[in-house]
């Protein structure tokens, strides 16, 4: 005959002189619950000591972050496991045991989900802060990894809850596949924007804070790059929300994408033939240097160039730097006004196209 199974708890209680309590289901359940609480307290103390003795002495900070966020769900899982075994010793019935197990598992899964959410976000944020444009997780890729982490945590939580309540996930997965195909056809524009958002975040044609000029003529500074759309704030304090699909396929000018905020203006100006070139050049250069908003640093000083000999004028171009792209039209107004006023004061003619019309009598007709 087979030997009866050995009960380790009964042996432990007998060694402690509590053999009678081992036979009583209620006493046994209470002892199991107390042992579970003691075990949970021991695990909590061990993790705290490990963090203080080991994790704080390493040069990495993610290990401390990991312990801080998983310590509570680990302790809760240990305590719930003991409570579950304590309920089994009461022999309350299969239905009650199954329901209690599902409830305890649900609470533990939700606690794990909350902790993993916070852990993923803080870990990604710390990696982005320490990347300095060298790692995969940066400020521009943070939304992508954050969304991916949330999707993984939510998917794992949903699967664990279905298993905890003894629901067959095979049929659910098959239905989810069919539903996903239907949703994909119904939400093509949304998916296109999402994929374009991933490409924009990964490729980084522009970043938050850049000043953009869209192909349609709008100008504004990027305030947010999401997975569905990009937001621009214009100089009129109007927010423009552009779908990422449009941003990914349109021609976009990024004046602040060269590493510096400043931008160079090109202001054309024509003077009449016969004008003293050096005098005209000196006047235009003096006007550019004295215009408010034009930078005068040695590395970005104004320059005047004779670009072409036009049909009716000598075509000069004034090259002037401004501090920020959004100052363009204000400085252009000042610069054009100052050039016109100064050229008139200097007696320098600003030519314009003129046409002479000659009328002749047709042959065989009178005057």
Residue frames relative to the residue before (quaternion, step in Angstrom):
aa qw qx qy qz dx dy dz
X 1.0000 0.0000 0.0000 0.0000 0.00 0.00 0.00
X 0.5110 -0.6429 0.4767 0.3134 3.54 -1.16 0.69
X 0.4874 -0.6556 0.4954 0.2952 3.52 -1.09 0.79
X 0.5359 -0.6183 0.4523 0.3548 3.62 -1.02 0.68
X 0.5728 -0.6047 0.4196 0.3608 3.60 -1.08 0.67
X 0.4430 -0.6901 0.5157 0.2481 3.51 -1.10 0.80
X 0.2440 -0.7566 0.5927 0.1293 3.57 -0.88 0.99
X 0.3145 -0.7820 0.4985 0.2026 3.64 -0.29 1.14
X 0.6309 0.5307 -0.3475 0.4467 3.59 1.02 -0.69
X 0.6447 0.5106 -0.3279 0.4649 3.59 0.98 -0.81
X 0.6454 0.5113 -0.3263 0.4643 3.58 0.98 -0.74
X 0.6472 0.5126 -0.3220 0.4633 3.58 1.02 -0.80
X 0.6791 0.4827 -0.2998 0.4647 3.58 0.91 -0.87
X 0.6207 0.5302 -0.3464 0.4622 3.57 1.03 -0.68
X 0.6496 0.5107 -0.3180 0.4648 3.57 1.00 -0.80
X 0.7022 0.4360 -0.2647 0.4967 3.58 1.15 -0.58
X 0.5424 -0.6397 0.3896 0.3806 3.57 1.27 0.08
X 0.5845 0.5675 -0.3705 0.4462 3.57 1.20 0.50
X 0.1423 0.8334 -0.5213 0.1157 3.57 0.97 0.85
X 0.6394 0.5283 -0.3425 0.4414 3.60 1.00 -0.73
X 0.6478 0.5156 -0.3228 0.4585 3.60 1.02 -0.75
X 0.6084 0.5701 -0.3573 0.4209 3.57 1.12 -0.57
X 0.6741 0.4899 -0.3001 0.4643 3.58 1.15 -0.54
X 0.6506 0.5027 -0.3145 0.4745 3.62 1.16 -0.51
X 0.4390 -0.7246 0.4546 0.2749 3.67 -0.58 1.08
X 0.6666 0.5038 -0.3200 0.4465 3.60 0.91 -0.84
X 0.6580 0.4953 -0.3081 0.4763 3.58 0.96 -0.90
X 0.6382 0.5340 -0.3215 0.4518 3.52 1.01 -0.84
X 0.6606 0.5055 -0.3075 0.4620 3.59 0.97 -0.86
X 0.6523 0.5080 -0.3180 0.4640 3.57 0.98 -0.84
X 0.6520 0.5060 -0.3199 0.4653 3.58 0.98 -0.80
X 0.6400 0.5172 -0.3286 0.4637 3.57 1.01 -0.78
X 0.6470 0.5155 -0.3193 0.4623 3.58 0.99 -0.81
X 0.6510 0.5062 -0.3155 0.4695 3.58 0.98 -0.81
X 0.6481 0.5062 -0.3205 0.4702 3.58 0.98 -0.83
X 0.6331 0.5312 -0.3344 0.4529 3.58 1.04 -0.76
X 0.6598 0.4976 -0.3087 0.4710 3.57 0.97 -0.84
X 0.6363 0.5131 -0.3276 0.4738 3.58 1.03 -0.75
X 0.6485 0.5100 -0.3169 0.4679 3.57 0.99 -0.84
X 0.6443 0.5140 -0.3246 0.4641 3.58 0.99 -0.81
X 0.6487 0.5048 -0.3156 0.4741 3.58 1.00 -0.80
X 0.6484 0.5149 -0.3218 0.4593 3.57 1.02 -0.74
X 0.6411 0.5081 -0.3253 0.4744 3.57 1.00 -0.77
X 0.6384 0.5250 -0.3250 0.4596 3.58 0.98 -0.83
X 0.6695 0.4899 -0.2990 0.4715 3.57 0.91 -0.90
X 0.6510 0.5246 -0.3181 0.4471 3.58 0.98 -0.82
X 0.6670 0.4888 -0.3065 0.4714 3.58 0.95 -0.81
X 0.6327 0.5196 -0.3391 0.4634 3.59 1.01 -0.72
X 0.6622 0.4958 -0.3057 0.4713 3.58 0.96 -0.84
X 0.6346 0.5289 -0.3330 0.4547 3.56 0.99 -0.82
X 0.6525 0.5114 -0.3231 0.4564 3.58 0.96 -0.81
X 0.6997 0.4767 -0.2745 0.4558 3.55 0.93 -0.90
X 0.7463 0.4231 -0.2280 0.4604 3.59 0.88 -0.91
X 0.7997 0.2982 -0.1376 0.5026 3.57 0.88 -0.94
X 0.7410 0.4595 -0.2692 0.4091 3.58 0.55 -1.17
X 0.6855 0.4978 -0.3020 0.4371 3.60 0.92 -0.82
X 0.6753 0.4954 -0.2957 0.4594 3.59 1.22 -0.37
X 0.5802 0.5569 -0.3893 0.4491 3.59 1.22 -0.04
X 0.5363 -0.6357 0.4501 0.3252 3.56 -1.24 0.42
X 0.5950 0.5358 -0.3698 0.4714 3.56 1.28 -0.07
X 0.2969 -0.7641 0.5493 0.1621 3.55 -1.12 0.69
X 0.5435 0.6403 -0.3993 0.3675 3.58 1.21 -0.31
X 0.6078 0.5542 -0.3751 0.4275 3.62 1.07 -0.56
X 0.6347 0.5037 -0.3293 0.4848 3.60 1.03 -0.72
X 0.6425 0.5237 -0.3153 0.4621 3.56 1.00 -0.86
X 0.6445 0.5296 -0.3167 0.4515 3.57 1.00 -0.84
X 0.6811 0.4823 -0.2940 0.4659 3.58 0.85 -0.93
X 0.6385 0.5454 -0.3328 0.4292 3.59 0.97 -0.82
X 0.7528 0.4107 -0.2192 0.4655 3.59 0.99 -0.76
X 0.7371 0.4002 -0.2500 0.4837 3.62 1.02 -0.60
X 0.4794 0.6880 -0.4461 0.3128 3.60 1.19 -0.25
X 0.6871 0.4938 -0.2977 0.4421 3.61 0.81 -0.93
X 0.6990 0.4415 -0.3135 0.4671 3.67 0.78 -0.81
X 0.6051 0.5409 -0.3706 0.4517 3.63 1.07 -0.56
X 0.6575 0.4959 -0.3079 0.4764 3.58 0.91 -0.91
X 0.6523 0.5085 -0.3167 0.4643 3.60 0.96 -0.83
X 0.6482 0.5174 -0.3243 0.4549 3.61 0.97 -0.79
X 0.6442 0.5087 -0.3253 0.4695 3.60 0.96 -0.81
X 0.6704 0.4951 -0.3053 0.4607 3.58 0.90 -0.89
X 0.6717 0.4908 -0.3028 0.4650 3.62 0.91 -0.84
X 0.6049 0.5483 -0.3623 0.4496 3.59 1.07 -0.64
X 0.6623 0.4922 -0.3047 0.4757 3.59 0.97 -0.83
X 0.6355 0.5170 -0.3287 0.4700 3.58 1.00 -0.78
X 0.6276 0.5398 -0.3320 0.4522 3.59 1.03 -0.76
X 0.6872 0.4551 -0.2862 0.4886 3.58 0.87 -0.90
X 0.6048 0.5377 -0.3623 0.4625 3.58 1.09 -0.58
X 0.6501 0.5020 -0.3165 0.4745 3.61 1.01 -0.77
X 0.6236 0.5398 -0.3485 0.4453 3.59 1.04 -0.67
X 0.6556 0.5230 -0.3213 0.4398 3.58 1.01 -0.74
X 0.6139 0.5517 -0.3511 0.4422 3.60 1.21 -0.37
X 0.2404 -0.8065 0.5053 0.1905 3.56 1.29 -0.41
X 0.1732 0.8250 -0.5137 0.1596 3.55 0.76 1.10
X 0.6755 -0.4655 0.2971 0.4886 3.57 1.22 -0.07
X 0.6151 -0.5943 0.3800 0.3523 3.54 -1.13 0.70
X 0.6594 0.5203 -0.3239 0.4353 3.59 0.93 -0.87
X 0.6793 0.4826 -0.2898 0.4708 3.58 0.89 -0.94
X 0.6431 0.5209 -0.3257 0.4571 3.58 0.99 -0.83
X 0.6634 0.5020 -0.3062 0.4626 3.56 0.99 -0.86
X 0.6612 0.5001 -0.3125 0.4637 3.59 0.94 -0.82
X 0.6533 0.5069 -0.3191 0.4630 3.59 0.95 -0.85
X 0.6460 0.5223 -0.3230 0.4533 3.57 0.97 -0.82
X 0.6565 0.5089 -0.3119 0.4613 3.58 1.00 -0.82
X 0.6515 0.5129 -0.3193 0.4588 3.58 1.00 -0.82
X 0.6678 0.4915 -0.3050 0.4686 3.57 0.89 -0.93
X 0.6526 0.5072 -0.3176 0.4647 3.58 0.97 -0.83
X 0.6329 0.5392 -0.3367 0.4419 3.59 1.00 -0.77
X 0.6577 0.5002 -0.3098 0.4704 3.57 0.92 -0.91
X 0.6680 0.4980 -0.3037 0.4621 3.59 0.94 -0.89
X 0.6507 0.5149 -0.3218 0.4559 3.61 0.95 -0.83
X 0.6596 0.4992 -0.3162 0.4645 3.59 0.92 -0.83
X 0.6438 0.5081 -0.3271 0.4694 3.58 1.03 -0.75
X 0.6353 0.5135 -0.3232 0.4778 3.56 1.03 -0.78
X 0.6402 0.5348 -0.3263 0.4446 3.60 0.97 -0.84
X 0.6548 0.5111 -0.3095 0.4628 3.57 0.91 -0.91
X 0.6818 0.4857 -0.2926 0.4621 3.58 0.90 -0.90
X 0.6719 0.4891 -0.3111 0.4611 3.60 0.94 -0.81
X 0.5767 0.5632 -0.3728 0.4597 3.58 1.12 -0.60
X 0.7070 0.4574 -0.2635 0.4707 3.56 0.77 -1.05
X 0.6447 0.5280 -0.3220 0.4493 3.59 0.99 -0.83
X 0.6711 0.4994 -0.3109 0.4512 3.59 0.86 -0.92
X 0.6818 0.4937 -0.3050 0.4453 3.58 0.85 -0.90
X 0.6956 0.4635 -0.2886 0.4670 3.59 0.85 -0.90
X 0.6380 0.5182 -0.3348 0.4607 3.59 1.04 -0.73
X 0.6638 0.4872 -0.3063 0.4776 3.60 0.94 -0.83
X 0.6407 0.5206 -0.3283 0.4591 3.58 1.00 -0.77
X 0.6651 0.4892 -0.3117 0.4702 3.58 0.96 -0.78
X 0.6372 0.5121 -0.3295 0.4724 3.58 1.02 -0.73
X 0.6509 0.5110 -0.3164 0.4638 3.58 1.01 -0.79
X 0.6592 0.5079 -0.3112 0.4590 3.60 1.00 -0.76
X 0.7392 0.4078 -0.2222 0.4878 3.58 1.08 -0.72
X 0.4955 0.7014 -0.4199 0.2936 3.60 1.25 -0.15
X 0.0561 -0.8244 0.5549 0.0963 3.61 0.87 -0.98
X 0.6808 -0.5241 0.2736 0.4324 3.59 0.90 1.06
X 0.5910 0.5716 -0.3848 0.4195 3.60 1.12 0.54
X 0.7336 0.4064 -0.2451 0.4865 3.61 1.02 -0.60
X 0.6607 -0.4981 0.3786 0.4148 3.53 -1.32 0.11
X 0.7186 0.3792 -0.2334 0.5341 3.58 1.02 -0.80
X 0.1297 0.7759 -0.5993 0.1486 3.55 -0.45 1.27
X 0.7285 -0.4098 0.2943 0.4633 3.55 -1.28 0.02
X 0.6997 0.4672 -0.2859 0.4588 3.60 0.98 -0.77
X 0.7297 0.3907 -0.2419 0.5063 3.63 1.13 -0.55
X 0.4189 0.7318 -0.4580 0.2813 3.60 1.25 -0.07
X 0.6593 0.5019 -0.3504 0.4366 3.69 0.80 -0.78
X 0.6381 0.5339 -0.3356 0.4417 3.59 1.02 -0.75
X 0.7045 0.4405 -0.2736 0.4846 3.59 0.81 -0.95
X 0.6150 0.5441 -0.3502 0.4505 3.59 1.06 -0.66
X 0.6649 0.4873 -0.2986 0.4809 3.58 0.95 -0.86
X 0.6453 0.5178 -0.3201 0.4616 3.60 0.99 -0.79
X 0.6518 0.5070 -0.3148 0.4679 3.59 0.97 -0.83
X 0.6455 0.5156 -0.3213 0.4628 3.59 0.97 -0.81
X 0.6497 0.5165 -0.3205 0.4565 3.57 0.97 -0.84
X 0.6597 0.5027 -0.3129 0.4628 3.60 0.95 -0.83
X 0.6674 0.4961 -0.3088 0.4616 3.59 0.91 -0.88
X 0.6668 0.4918 -0.3079 0.4676 3.59 0.91 -0.87
X 0.6501 0.5132 -0.3193 0.4604 3.59 0.97 -0.80
X 0.6677 0.4877 -0.3030 0.4738 3.57 0.94 -0.83
X 0.6355 0.5250 -0.3270 0.4621 3.57 1.03 -0.77
X 0.6616 0.5049 -0.3151 0.4561 3.59 0.90 -0.89
X 0.6604 0.4999 -0.3132 0.4647 3.59 0.95 -0.85
X 0.6650 0.5016 -0.3118 0.4571 3.59 0.93 -0.85
X 0.6425 0.5140 -0.3350 0.4591 3.62 1.00 -0.71
X 0.6356 0.5164 -0.3348 0.4660 3.60 0.99 -0.73
X 0.6622 0.4871 -0.3064 0.4799 3.58 0.96 -0.82
X 0.6404 0.5417 -0.3331 0.4307 3.59 0.99 -0.82
X 0.7414 0.3623 -0.2116 0.5237 3.60 1.08 -0.66
X 0.4923 -0.7188 0.3911 0.2965 3.56 1.30 0.54
X 0.3692 0.7016 -0.5093 0.3348 3.55 0.95 0.98
X 0.4381 -0.6973 0.5060 0.2566 3.56 -0.85 1.02
X 0.2628 -0.8103 0.5100 0.1190 3.55 -0.56 1.20
X 0.4741 0.6897 -0.4489 0.3132 3.61 1.19 -0.20
X 0.6882 0.4610 -0.2836 0.4831 3.57 0.85 -0.95
X 0.6249 0.5424 -0.3403 0.4466 3.59 1.04 -0.72
X 0.6596 0.5054 -0.3143 0.4590 3.58 0.97 -0.84
X 0.6421 0.5120 -0.3268 0.4677 3.58 1.00 -0.78
X 0.6614 0.4914 -0.3047 0.4777 3.57 0.97 -0.84
X 0.6368 0.5294 -0.3322 0.4515 3.56 1.02 -0.75
X 0.6253 0.5373 -0.3417 0.4511 3.59 1.06 -0.68
X 0.6666 0.4798 -0.2986 0.4861 3.58 0.92 -0.89
X 0.6594 0.5083 -0.3073 0.4609 3.57 0.95 -0.87
X 0.6342 0.5397 -0.3301 0.4445 3.57 1.05 -0.75
X 0.6350 0.5142 -0.3314 0.4718 3.59 1.02 -0.75
X 0.6583 0.5073 -0.3115 0.4607 3.58 0.95 -0.88
X 0.6647 0.4926 -0.3033 0.4729 3.58 0.95 -0.88
X 0.6244 0.5550 -0.3411 0.4310 3.58 1.04 -0.72
X 0.6705 0.4685 -0.2978 0.4922 3.58 0.99 -0.78
X 0.6950 0.4891 -0.2845 0.4435 3.59 0.97 -0.80
X 0.7801 0.2827 -0.1380 0.5408 3.59 1.11 -0.63
X 0.0922 0.8338 -0.5373 0.0872 3.58 0.84 0.94
X 0.6572 0.5117 -0.3209 0.4508 3.59 0.93 -0.85
X 0.6556 0.5097 -0.3147 0.4598 3.57 0.96 -0.86
X 0.6655 0.4858 -0.3061 0.4769 3.58 0.94 -0.85
X 0.6199 0.5344 -0.3481 0.4571 3.59 1.03 -0.70
X 0.6527 0.5001 -0.3108 0.4768 3.57 1.00 -0.81
X 0.6398 0.5236 -0.3286 0.4566 3.58 1.01 -0.78
X 0.6754 0.4787 -0.2980 0.4753 3.58 0.88 -0.91
X 0.6419 0.5066 -0.3272 0.4735 3.58 1.02 -0.76
X 0.6232 0.5373 -0.3382 0.4566 3.59 1.08 -0.69
X 0.6296 0.5189 -0.3310 0.4741 3.58 1.04 -0.76
X 0.6562 0.5052 -0.3109 0.4664 3.59 0.96 -0.87
X 0.6580 0.5071 -0.3182 0.4567 3.60 0.93 -0.85
X 0.6703 0.4943 -0.3071 0.4605 3.58 0.92 -0.87
X 0.6991 0.4657 -0.2785 0.4656 3.58 0.96 -0.84
X 0.7341 0.4292 -0.2368 0.4699 3.60 0.91 -0.90
X 0.1771 -0.8418 0.4892 0.1437 3.58 1.23 -0.58
X 0.0944 0.7923 -0.5956 0.0929 3.65 0.50 1.09
X 0.7720 0.0173 -0.0384 0.6343 3.56 1.26 -0.37
X 0.2628 -0.7648 0.5742 0.1277 3.54 -1.25 0.46
X 0.6544 -0.4769 0.3907 0.4378 3.55 -1.29 0.17
X 0.7476 0.3389 -0.2844 0.4953 3.56 -0.80 1.07
X 0.5579 0.5948 -0.4008 0.4176 3.62 1.22 -0.26
X 0.3460 -0.7099 0.5767 0.2091 3.54 -1.20 0.64
X 0.1021 -0.8356 0.5397 -0.0060 3.59 -0.51 1.23
X 0.1840 -0.7220 0.6536 0.1333 3.49 -1.34 0.53
X 0.2700 -0.7912 0.5309 0.1388 3.57 -0.49 1.20
X 0.6482 -0.5320 0.3871 0.3834 3.52 -1.29 0.44
X 0.6645 0.5091 -0.2945 0.4610 3.57 1.15 -0.59
X 0.6418 -0.5598 0.3080 0.4240 3.59 1.28 -0.07
X 0.5427 0.6150 -0.4189 0.3896 3.63 1.16 -0.28
X 0.1230 -0.7677 0.6271 0.0467 3.52 -1.18 0.75
X 0.2774 0.7646 -0.5496 0.1908 3.55 -0.91 0.86
X 0.4997 -0.6402 0.5014 0.2983 3.51 -1.36 0.27
X 0.4805 -0.6819 0.4771 0.2766 3.57 -0.94 0.94
X 0.1322 -0.8083 0.5720 0.0448 3.56 -0.75 1.09
X 0.8065 -0.0001 0.0216 0.5909 3.59 1.12 -0.52
X 0.1216 -0.7548 0.6412 0.0658 3.56 -1.09 0.82
X 0.0355 -0.8168 0.5755 -0.0192 3.57 -0.37 1.22
X 0.6540 -0.5024 0.3818 0.4173 3.53 -1.30 -0.04
X 0.7362 0.3887 -0.2381 0.5002 3.61 1.16 -0.40
X 0.8218 0.0113 0.0448 0.5678 3.59 0.96 -0.77
X 0.3168 -0.6953 0.6108 0.2078 3.51 -1.44 0.24
X 0.2300 -0.7897 0.5591 0.1041 3.56 -0.93 0.93
X 0.1063 -0.7794 0.6171 0.0209 3.53 -0.97 1.03
X 0.2159 -0.7494 0.6129 0.1270 3.56 -1.10 0.78
X 0.2870 -0.7895 0.5219 0.1478 3.56 -0.49 1.21
X 0.6681 -0.4938 0.3764 0.4101 3.54 -1.36 0.10
X 0.6419 0.4968 -0.3210 0.4880 3.57 1.25 -0.28
X 0.4764 -0.6904 0.4094 0.3588 3.58 1.35 0.27
X 0.4614 0.6289 -0.4651 0.4187 3.54 1.07 0.88
X 0.2966 -0.7660 0.5465 0.1634 3.57 -0.81 1.00
X 0.1626 -0.7734 0.6094 0.0626 3.55 -0.87 1.05
X 0.1588 -0.7734 0.6099 0.0685 3.58 -0.83 1.03
X 0.0516 -0.8171 0.5733 -0.0318 3.56 -0.43 1.26
X 0.4540 -0.6752 0.4972 0.3012 3.65 -0.78 0.91
X 0.5589 -0.6400 0.4152 0.3250 3.55 -1.01 0.80
X 0.5706 0.5843 -0.3879 0.4273 3.58 1.13 -0.52
X 0.6518 0.4932 -0.3012 0.4911 3.58 1.07 -0.78
X 0.6632 0.5113 -0.3072 0.4521 3.58 0.94 -0.87
X 0.6820 0.4980 -0.2916 0.4492 3.59 1.03 -0.75
X 0.7546 0.3900 -0.2100 0.4842 3.60 1.09 -0.62
X 0.6435 0.5344 -0.3321 0.4359 3.62 1.15 -0.40
X 0.5042 -0.6059 0.5159 0.3355 3.52 -1.35 0.30
X 0.0521 -0.8144 0.5768 -0.0366 3.57 -0.60 1.20
X 0.2217 -0.7512 0.6086 0.1274 3.57 -0.97 0.89
X 0.1093 -0.7992 0.5909 0.0156 3.54 -0.79 1.10
X 0.1985 -0.8228 0.5197 0.1163 3.62 0.07 1.22
X 0.7294 0.4095 -0.2414 0.4920 3.61 1.08 -0.60
X 0.4854 0.6983 -0.4200 0.3168 3.60 1.21 0.25
X 0.5944 0.6065 -0.3667 0.3800 3.60 1.20 -0.10
X 0.6682 -0.5030 0.3038 0.4562 3.57 1.21 0.21
X 0.7499 0.2729 -0.1749 0.5767 3.59 1.26 -0.36
X 0.5061 -0.6629 0.4666 0.2943 3.55 -1.11 0.68
X 0.6208 0.5880 -0.3594 0.3737 3.59 1.04 -0.67
X 0.1646 -0.7732 0.6091 0.0639 3.53 -1.26 0.58
X 0.3412 -0.7455 0.5379 0.1961 3.57 -1.08 0.73
X 0.2702 -0.7543 0.5827 0.1363 3.53 -0.92 1.01
X 0.1708 -0.7458 0.6343 0.1108 3.55 -1.21 0.64
X 0.0408 -0.8195 0.5698 -0.0448 3.55 -0.32 1.31
X 0.2431 -0.7856 0.5491 0.1487 3.63 -0.42 1.15
X 0.0345 0.7817 -0.6206 0.0504 3.54 -1.15 0.72
X 0.1398 -0.8072 0.5706 0.0577 3.60 -0.76 1.03
X 0.1118 -0.7639 0.6323 0.0643 3.56 -1.12 0.76
X 0.6195 -0.5872 0.3804 0.3560 3.54 -1.21 0.59
X 0.5722 -0.5548 0.4747 0.3735 3.51 -1.28 0.50
X 0.7111 0.3964 -0.3341 0.4749 3.54 -1.05 0.86
X 0.5333 0.6176 -0.4133 0.4041 3.60 1.26 -0.17
X 0.5176 -0.6164 0.4935 0.3296 3.57 -1.10 0.73
X 0.4188 -0.7478 0.4577 0.2366 3.57 -0.49 1.21
X 0.6909 0.4821 -0.2980 0.4489 3.57 0.82 -0.95
X 0.6349 0.5190 -0.3322 0.4660 3.57 1.03 -0.72
X 0.6608 0.4932 -0.3093 0.4737 3.59 0.92 -0.87
X 0.6454 0.5184 -0.3233 0.4584 3.57 0.98 -0.82
X 0.6659 0.5043 -0.3058 0.4569 3.59 0.93 -0.87
X 0.6418 0.5206 -0.3284 0.4575 3.59 1.00 -0.80
X 0.6774 0.4884 -0.2969 0.4631 3.59 0.85 -0.94
X 0.6536 0.5101 -0.3162 0.4612 3.58 0.98 -0.80
X 0.6515 0.5088 -0.3156 0.4659 3.58 0.99 -0.79
X 0.6301 0.5227 -0.3316 0.4688 3.59 1.04 -0.76
X 0.6658 0.5066 -0.3112 0.4508 3.60 0.89 -0.89
X 0.6731 0.4979 -0.3079 0.4520 3.58 0.92 -0.82
X 0.7369 0.4301 -0.2383 0.4639 3.58 1.06 -0.65
X 0.5301 0.6346 -0.4112 0.3837 3.61 1.25 -0.02
X 0.4686 -0.6802 0.4928 0.2736 3.56 -0.89 0.97
X 0.7571 0.3515 -0.2820 0.4731 3.55 -0.90 0.98
X 0.6194 0.5106 -0.3430 0.4878 3.59 1.25 -0.29
X 0.4032 -0.7277 0.5043 0.2316 3.56 -0.78 1.06
X 0.1848 -0.8089 0.5529 0.0765 3.55 -1.05 0.81
X 0.3189 0.7549 -0.5165 0.2483 3.59 1.19 0.40
X 0.6343 -0.5612 0.3565 0.3943 3.62 -1.09 0.56
X 0.7144 0.4473 -0.2713 0.4647 3.61 0.99 -0.72
X 0.7753 0.2303 -0.1587 0.5662 3.61 1.21 -0.11
X 0.2217 0.7919 -0.5353 0.1930 3.58 0.98 0.81
X 0.5950 -0.5756 0.4132 0.3793 3.62 -1.13 0.55
X 0.1198 -0.7702 0.6251 0.0414 3.54 -1.20 0.71
X 0.1661 -0.7611 0.6202 0.0922 3.57 -1.13 0.79
X 0.0280 -0.8085 0.5868 -0.0353 3.56 -0.78 1.09
X 0.3442 -0.6851 0.5992 0.2305 3.55 -1.19 0.69
X 0.1786 -0.8500 0.4912 0.0662 3.55 -0.22 1.28
X 0.8260 -0.0414 0.0749 0.5571 3.64 0.93 -0.75
X 0.3595 -0.6564 0.6118 0.2562 3.49 -1.38 0.39
X 0.1913 -0.8455 0.4920 0.0800 3.55 -0.03 1.31
X 0.7279 -0.4240 0.3093 0.4413 3.52 -1.32 0.01
X 0.8295 0.0930 -0.0259 0.5501 3.56 0.94 -0.80
X 0.7754 0.2695 -0.1558 0.5495 3.63 1.22 0.17
X 0.4332 -0.6035 0.5903 0.3155 3.48 -1.41 0.24
X 0.2333 -0.8304 0.4978 0.0905 3.55 -0.37 1.29
X 0.0876 -0.7815 0.6177 -0.0017 3.55 -0.48 1.31
X 0.1506 -0.7412 0.6432 0.1194 3.54 -1.35 0.37
X 0.2225 -0.7553 0.6052 0.1172 3.56 -0.87 1.03
X 0.1490 -0.7852 0.5993 0.0459 3.56 -0.69 1.17
X 0.0984 0.8052 -0.5702 0.1299 3.57 -0.51 1.20
X 0.3384 -0.7430 0.5487 0.1796 3.56 -1.02 0.87
X 0.1297 -0.7576 0.6343 0.0832 3.55 -1.17 0.72
X 0.6221 -0.6042 0.3607 0.3432 3.56 -1.18 0.61
X 0.8134 0.0694 0.0076 0.5775 3.60 0.91 -0.88
X 0.5860 -0.6162 0.3889 0.3545 3.62 -1.01 0.72
X 0.6589 0.5283 -0.3325 0.4198 3.60 1.00 -0.67
X 0.5992 0.5564 -0.3664 0.4440 3.61 1.26 -0.10
X 0.3738 0.7861 -0.4521 0.1948 3.59 1.27 -0.12
X 0.7586 0.4128 -0.2441 0.4410 3.57 0.55 -1.11
X 0.6066 0.5380 -0.3626 0.4596 3.59 1.08 -0.56
X 0.6951 0.4533 -0.2792 0.4832 3.59 0.89 -0.91
X 0.6028 0.5514 -0.3594 0.4510 3.59 1.06 -0.66
X 0.6384 0.5190 -0.3254 0.4660 3.58 0.96 -0.81
X 0.6761 0.4856 -0.2986 0.4668 3.58 0.88 -0.91
X 0.6911 0.4958 -0.2900 0.4387 3.56 0.89 -0.95
X 0.6656 0.4904 -0.3108 0.4689 3.61 0.90 -0.84
X 0.6480 0.5136 -0.3220 0.4611 3.57 0.98 -0.83
X 0.6764 0.4921 -0.2994 0.4589 3.57 0.92 -0.89
X 0.6343 0.5282 -0.3377 0.4524 3.62 1.00 -0.75
X 0.6674 0.5022 -0.3077 0.4556 3.58 0.87 -0.94
X 0.6784 0.4926 -0.2991 0.4556 3.59 0.87 -0.93
X 0.6902 0.4863 -0.2889 0.4513 3.58 0.88 -0.90
X 0.6521 0.5057 -0.3349 0.4549 3.62 0.94 -0.78
X 0.6350 0.5081 -0.3356 0.4754 3.60 1.02 -0.69
X 0.6590 0.5062 -0.3117 0.4608 3.57 0.99 -0.81
X 0.7022 0.4460 -0.2649 0.4877 3.61 1.07 -0.67
X 0.4785 -0.6890 0.4303 0.3335 3.58 1.24 -0.11
X 0.4485 0.6677 -0.4659 0.3687 3.58 1.16 0.46
X 0.3675 -0.7638 0.4932 0.1956 3.56 -0.63 1.14
X 0.2188 -0.7258 0.6380 0.1350 3.53 -1.09 0.83
X 0.2294 -0.8252 0.4970 0.1394 3.62 -0.13 1.21
X 0.1149 -0.7489 0.6449 0.1002 3.51 -1.33 0.28
X 0.6199 -0.5673 0.3690 0.3971 3.63 -1.03 0.56
X 0.0362 -0.7825 0.6215 -0.0117 3.55 -0.99 0.95
X 0.1356 -0.7834 0.6037 0.0576 3.56 -1.09 0.76
X 0.2516 -0.7451 0.6017 0.1397 3.57 -1.04 0.88
X 0.1831 -0.7837 0.5890 0.0732 3.58 -0.87 0.99
X 0.1074 -0.7915 0.6014 0.0163 3.60 -0.66 1.18
X 0.1484 -0.7912 0.5909 0.0535 3.59 -0.77 1.11
X 0.0598 -0.7985 0.5989 -0.0050 3.58 -0.74 1.11
X 0.5249 -0.6325 0.4694 0.3226 3.54 -1.17 0.66
X 0.4638 -0.6688 0.5063 0.2850 3.58 -1.07 0.74
X 0.5653 -0.6092 0.4252 0.3585 3.64 -1.01 0.69
X 0.8053 0.2747 -0.2124 0.4806 3.57 -1.03 0.84
X 0.6566 0.4682 -0.3183 0.4983 3.59 1.22 0.08
X 0.5103 -0.6340 0.4751 0.3346 3.56 -1.10 0.48
X 0.6854 -0.4725 0.3436 0.4346 3.49 -1.29 0.14
